[in-house]
């Protein structure tokens, strides 16, 4: 039962959680659900149990905007151990390969090939689906799922520290990038093997881990209402709704250009529709091919 149905305050918004090491992303949501009084909470961008850092969660009607958040770039701090490779490419697996430890010059020489647009193969132990089944389920049964290459982008790879055999790197990458795969491929380019021993997500798009809260400390005041985070999303433009069309908008009626106080700025797919008091009424999507508007979510009740 949602908080509104229970007579409580609205439970619509985004939560920035600092996930601890050793628990699943799903488990992090337990306290959020209890405090907000709703089961309608989901995370955006899973973190493996061994990883920590920023986990975005959306609650209530904000779950309709999960797609806007899942596509944001992400920034990580990773510690990569060279000379060994585990079957999971993380510390929870068993060692399956050994190789010489490269020197720092070899790693630096390999880096350019691991930045920019890349074709990356996800780890066998991942949630990618193969013929309708999760790859990790097949891998745990001893099968060797062949995962298709995917297009990813690594916009930054900054070397932070080198204490052989461990390299610490800050990685900025597109959604869908597997840091474990990136470490594997970097090691291969340096004629070695590697796995990720520590991984911390520092940011998701404009949202930084420094502004997050550990799950056990979450309280309702940590919930960012839709108006507080939607307007910060890249590619989202703001439009103002004429007062006489407010009711029509929040009731999901067909949107026309006459709803707006000024013509929406071109070039965006999504628009945050605000009233004269800066209250977020809805998030709209513009479809250039059809020349029409649709609703990504409505956030005002009346």
Protein Blocks (a to p, Z undefined) as FASTA:
>chain_A
ZZklnopacfedcddddddehiafklmmmmmmmmnopabbcdehiadfkbgcjddddehj
llmmmmmmmmpccdddddddehiacfkopakbccfbdcddddfklmmmmmmmmgcjdddd
ddfbdcbdeehiafklmmmnopacdddddddddfbdcdfbdcdfbdcddddddehiafkl
mmmmmmmmnopadddfbdcdfbgcjbcfklgccfklpcfklpccfklmmmmpghiacddd
dfklmmmmmnopacdfklpmbdcdehiabdcdddfkopafbdcdddfknopacdfbdcbf
ZZ
